[in-house]
Amino acid sequence: MRTQHDQVDALVIFGATGDLAKLETFPALVGLVERGVLDVPVVGVAKSGWELDQFRDYARKSLTLNKMDPDSAAAGKMLGLLRYVDGDLGDPATYQAMSEAVGDGKQVLFYLEVPPPLFGRIAEGISKAGRAEGNRIMVEKPFGTDGPSARQLNGLMHQYFPENSIYRVDHWLGLDPVDNLMFLRFANSIVEPLLNRTHVQSIQITMGEAFDVADRGSFYDKTGAIRDVVQNHMLQVLATVLAEPPDGAGLGSWRDSKSRLIAALAPLDPGAVVRGQYEGYRDVAGVDPKSTTETFVALRTAADSWRWADVPILIRAGKCLPVTATEVMFRFRRPPHDVFGLGPATASNSLRVRIHPNDSVALLLTGKKPGRGWDPQHQELVFDEPPGQDMRPYDRLIGAALNGERWLFARQDTVEAAWAVVDPVLGDVVPALPYAKGTWGPKEADNLLPAGDSWHDPVD
């Protein structure tokens, strides 16, 4: 429940003229206005040489770009809430002007839509302007580039803001289908009792992207698939799949459960990781002609926990794959006795959860074909949600931060534990093998599979 203490008096966005604001933030703000969550000044801070009218025009164009009506009542109200401060982030006068724009507001949410190297500078500026104490700060990923840099960044941020005031964004935590994973597990008494080592043979998570790095070559070449999606998105999805149910404290304890799960993952063994690079990647503008950055990764790991001990966990993610889709697949163990003498024809039951691009759950069962004999028939029971019904992830995330709800955000210990998992395979510890565009990556990824298992390939 939202209390007076949880409400904010202003939202301040640093980097408010950047691509994230254009593609995500302004449409999200309209959604927040429509839902009655946002009714306070929104102060944009950037160095673009603009006045307020130009900033509002930029926001209007963002709404048009996102196929929203800039003349709707909610859009008009959002545009009316906008304020603008133009200035250098290294200049104390910028923060003083920001503070004046906030006015008498005591409870402020600062949203840093800027690269992580600027986090410390901005946090210091906010503090010296007398606006840090008691307020919240929301920061974008990547939070560090490895374990040591993440710890250093955490230490820097904690000089100005306590841990419970820092909201670390992973936009995947704002996706409705990720929440639906929780509902599937904890709102259905027939599902959760099956999700353990007694019944589950293996777990797979595949994040396929059919497109290439496009105009992000310079950024991507310094990042790669492990840093870009595995350390954050994929491990957060894995934690949502495997973590213990929240206790009596409700969703407030969910972050504790996920943190314990990620801490239970052993650091990756280079022998259980396959990296790949799609053919033609080195020709992309901004990419080093001799680059060894991975555009694909497959890995095998396990959770050192009572529930999941010895269950193989396989994760696969990459670009230029056959489809753009993200799915989680639970393969269940075969029946202990082959009553009908079906032999290898007996399929393992499975539970398949699609997270992107649309939301669905499918349960694979084996039945008997009509007629004589014992011929098996495998059938998926599919529960689909029509596409386009989900709330925008940044609508949910900004709204949660405005209300002081922390469960949708990553915590310091979880971020550092996730880096500890992937640190051993960063860089060129494992060679990047070539693969053709439109394939499922290097064939060597098949070597990670348990005996008798196969990769689950999502389809369009």
C-alpha positions, 0 to 999 in steps of 0.5 A: 500500500502506498503511504504518504512517506513513500510518495515523491515530490519530484522526479529528476531525470539525468540524461533526459535528452538521450535515446532511452528517454526517447524510446522508453521514458516519455511513453512510460511517463504517459502511462504513469499519468494515466494510472494516477501514479505520476502527478509531480514535476519531472525535471530533465537535466542534460547538456543539449543547449535547449530551453523548456519548449525544445525539451517538451517538443522532444518529448512530443516527438518521442510519443509520436515515434512510439505510436502514442497520441501526443495530444491525448489528455494524459500526454498533455498532462505529462508534458505540462509536468516537464521542467528542464535544466541545461548544464554540464554534469561536472559543473556544481551550478547544474545541480544548484539549478536542478535543486531550484527546479525541484523547489520545496519538494523533500522526497525526490527520485533521481533517475540516472539515464547515463553511462555508469562512469557518470554515476559517481559524479552525479551522486556527488553533485546531488549530495553537494546540492543538499539533495541526497539525504532521504532521497532515492536514486535509480540507475541503469545497467550495466552496473560494472563490467566485472566483479571488482568494478561492480564493488568499486561502483557500489562503494562510490554510490554508498558514499552518498546514498544508502543501499535501500535508496539505490534502485538498480534497473534491469528492464527485464525485471519490468517485463510482465511475462517474468512476473508471470513466471512467479504467478505460474509457480506460486499461484498454482498448487499443482506446479510448484511441487513438481519444480525440484530435483526429484521431478526435473531432469534439466532446465534450459533458458534460450534467448535468441535474437534474429538481428545483428548488432546494427549500429551498436558495434562500438558499444557491443564490442566492449561488452559481448553477450556474457556482459550484455545479457547473461550476467543480468537478464539471464541470471535474473530469469534463472533466479525467478525460475529457481528461487525459493518461494517468498516467505510471510514477509511477502514480495519484500523477501523475494529479493532475499530468495533470488540473492540466495539462489544466485549465490548458490551458483558456482563460478562458471567453469571455462570447460562448460562454456562455448562462445561464438561470433557470427560471421561478418561481425568484424565488418560492422562499423565500430568493431575491431577487425580482429575482435574476439568478442562473443555474440553468442554464448552457451553454458552449463551450470548447476545450483548448489541447493537442496532443491536443485542439486545435480540438475543441469542448467543450460543457458544459451543467448546470441545474435543472428540466431534463427528467431527472436524469442526467449523461452524457459524449458523444464524437462521432467524425468521419464516415468520410472517404469515403461508400462506400455513398452514404448521404449525411446518413443516415450517423450519426457513431459515438459513445461515451456514458458515463453517470455518474449516476444509474446507470453505463453505457457505450454505443458507437453503431455503424452497420450494414446493415439485413437485406434488399436495398439499403444501408439503414443501421441504427444500434445502441448496444452498451450495457454497464450496471452494476446500480444500487446497487452503488457504494460511497458517495462519502464512504466512498471519500473519507474512507477515502482521506484516512485512508490518506494517498491524495491522488489523489482530492482537488483540488490548489491549482493545479487549484482556482485554474486552474478558477477562472481558467476561469470567472472571466470569466463570473461575475456578470451578465456574461452575462444570465440568460434565462428557460426553462420548467421541464421543458425543456433550458434557453434555446434560445439554447444551440443557438447554441453548437453547431458546424455540423451538431451537436446537443445530446445529451439524456440520457434516463431 
